[in-house]
């Protein structure tokens, strides 16, 4: 198989610790270049920006955009739909999303998150919305949003959303960057045959108390495997619905000013 030659644009923590090893472990993929103005060494040809990469860099077939969202033109929505078959045929009565993590652990020193367009707590929270919109058969809408914005930031550190679909399904979502102790990336579906829980960011699927799926930490390897499949078939796989929900939350949301955020407690 001819390798899909990939260039990474934006070489921060996630790119180095997740994307690089995932590409290396993906049959049919190879990292050939990096573009980032703030990096001195990348292990492959390095360029200050995408323009320089296109002008002076090696040939490549695809770009992985790992830049902050303010400068992304496209972001692939990653949806974990392992529970679509389990929920098929069940009546869903309510959905509760709890997506809470410690920003100082997972995003240390990343000031762009707090700047205009940085999304704040929606940077990880949009992953939950991606799963939600993939699972539900009806379009989802934001009814209410409460956004907690630190006095020294432009983006929320926490958010509470009330959503629904075209059939009136009650959906509640809580996102918070201030979580300490155990981290929570959970989605609970109340159904007419008992609760279904998708936890650990989509890695564990439970039907009531019974664990049905316990996936390993393979999100990024699976992403690049899917990347190779789509490019070989010439097909896109983009879901803009989660971005619409985040945009609506900002548009409809009521902002509450909270205490200043310091990257180190």
N, C-alpha and C positions, 0 to 999 in steps of 0.2 A: 504494500500500500504506500502510495506517495504521501509524505507527511503534509499536513496542513500547516503552512508556515505562519506563525502567529507573532504579532508585535504587541507589546503591552504599552499603553499610554497611561502614565501615572504609576509611579513605583513606590507607593507607600506600604504601610504595614501589611494590609490584607493582600496586596499584590505579591509581596515577598514571601509571606508565610503560607498563603493558600493557593494563589494562582500559579506561581512558579512550580511548586512540587506537583500540583494537579496536572499541569501541562506535561511535565516530565514523565508522569505516570500514565498518560493517556496514549494508547496506541494510535498512530496516525496523526499526532500533533507534535509540533516542535516550536520552541521559543527561539526567535531569530534576532530580535531587537527590542529595545526599550526606549521610550521617550519620556524624559522627566528633567526639568531644569534644576532640581534640587538634589540630584543623586550623583555621587562621584564614581560608583562602580556598580555594574549590574550583572557581570559575568557573560554578557553578550554585547554587541555593538550598542552604544548609548548615544542618544541625541537629545538636544535641549527641548524640543517640542515636536509635535506631529508634522509640522511643515518641513522641518529639517529632516525628519525621518523619511518623508515622502521624496524629498529632493535628493538626499545624499545616502540614504540607508540601503540595506540589502533588499532584494525582492521579498515580498510577503503576500500572503493570501487573505489574512483576516486580522482585525484589530480587537484586542480586549481592552475596553475603556474602564480603567480603574481610577479615574479622576474623581474629585468631588462633584456632586450633582450640579453645582453652579455652571460647570463647563462641559457637562455631558450633553451631547446632542441626541444620543439614543442610549437607552439602558434596557437590556433584556430582562423581562420579568421571569423570575424563577418560581415555578409553582410546584409544590409537592402534592401530587394528587393520588397518593397511595390509598386513600380512603374513599375514593369515588365509588368503587364497587360495593364497599361495606354500606354506604349510605343509600345506594340505589334501592328504591322500593320502600324506603323508610320515610315516614312523615317527620320532617324537622320542625320542632315547635319553637326553638330558641337557640341562639348561638352566643357564646361568651368568649371573648378573646382577652387573654391576660399576657401582655408582652412587656416584661419589666426586667431591666438589666442595669448593671453598674457601669455608667459611661466611662468612669475613670479606669476601669479594667479593660473594657473592650475598645474604647476609642481614646486612648491617652494622647494628649497634646495635639488633637486634631481640631484646630480652631475653626476650620471651614464649616464644621457642623453647625456652629452657632451664628454664622453669618447669613445675610439674606440669600435665600435659595439653598441653604445648607440642609434644610428639612428638619434639623434637630432630632427629636425622638422618632420622627417618621422615617429616618434613614434606616433603622432596623425594622420599624413598625410596618413599613410597606411590604415586607416579606409576608407578614400575616395577612395583609389585604390581598396579596397575590394568591395565597392559598385559598382564601375565602372566595374570591371571584372565580377561581378555577373550579371549585367544588359546586357552588350554587348554580342552578340552572337559569335563574332570573337575574336581570341587572340589579345592582345594589346601589342604594342612594344614601347620602348623609342627611340626617334629619337635624342633628344637633352636635356641636363640638365645643368643648371647653379646653382652652389651651393655656398651660402654665408657662409663662415666658420669664426667664430671669431678667432682672433689671439691667444687667450688663450684656444681654444677648438679643439677637434678632429672631431666633428660632426657639420653638418650645422645648422645654425639658421634660414635659409630661402632657398627656392629652387624654380626654375622655370623650368617646364618640358614641352617639346613638345612630344606628343605621337601620335600614330595612330593605326589602326587595319588593318587586311588583305585586307580590301576594301578601305583603304586610308582615313578613317574618321579623320578629324582634331580634335585633343584633346589638350587643353592647361590646365595646372595645376599650380597654384601658392600656395605655402605653406610658412607661415611666423610665427615665434614665437614672433615677435616684435609688434604685433597688440595691440593697446590701444583703449579704448572706446568700441563700439559695436564689438562683436566677430563674425567671419564669418566661417560657415561650410556649404557651398553651392555648389550645382552642377546644372548647367543650360544646358539643352538639347534643341538645336534648331532643330525643326522638321518641316516637310512639312505641319503640321496642327497647327503650333504655338509653342511657347516655353513651356517646362515643367521644373519646378524648384523643386529640392529636397533640402530643406534647414534645418537649425537647426540640422545639423548632421544626417539628414535622418528622423527627426521627423515630418516635414511638407512637404506635397506634393501639388504642385499647378499646375493647367493647365491654363496657362496664368495668369490672375488676380484672378482666382477662386481657393480657397483652398479646396482640396478634402479630405485630411487626416491631422489631427492635433493630433499626438500621444503624450501621456504623457511621462514623464521621466521613461521609463520602460526597457531600454536597458539591464541592468544587470539582473533584474528578468526574462526577456525573454530568456536571455542567459542560465540561470540555468534551466529554464523550458525545453529548448531545450536539455541541457546536460542530464537531467533525461530521456527524450524521447529517445535519441540516445543510452544511456547505456542500457535502458530496451530492446531496439531492437537489440543491438549488432552491430550498424552501425557507421562508421566514418563520419565526415563532415568537411573536410579540403580542403582549397583552397590555394595552394602555389603560384598562379599567382601574388598576390600583393607583395610577398617577392621577386619574380624574378624581378619585375619592380623596386623596391627599389635598389636591387643589381645592376641592369643595370644602374640606375641613378648614383650610386657611380662609377661604372666602366667607363661609358661614359662621366660623367659630368666634366665640367670645374670648378674648385674651384677658388673662389675669396675671398681673405682675407679681412675681415671687422673688425671694431673696437671690442675690447675685450668685453666679456659679463660679467656683474656682476649680481649676483642673486638678489641683491637689487639695485634698481635704485638710 
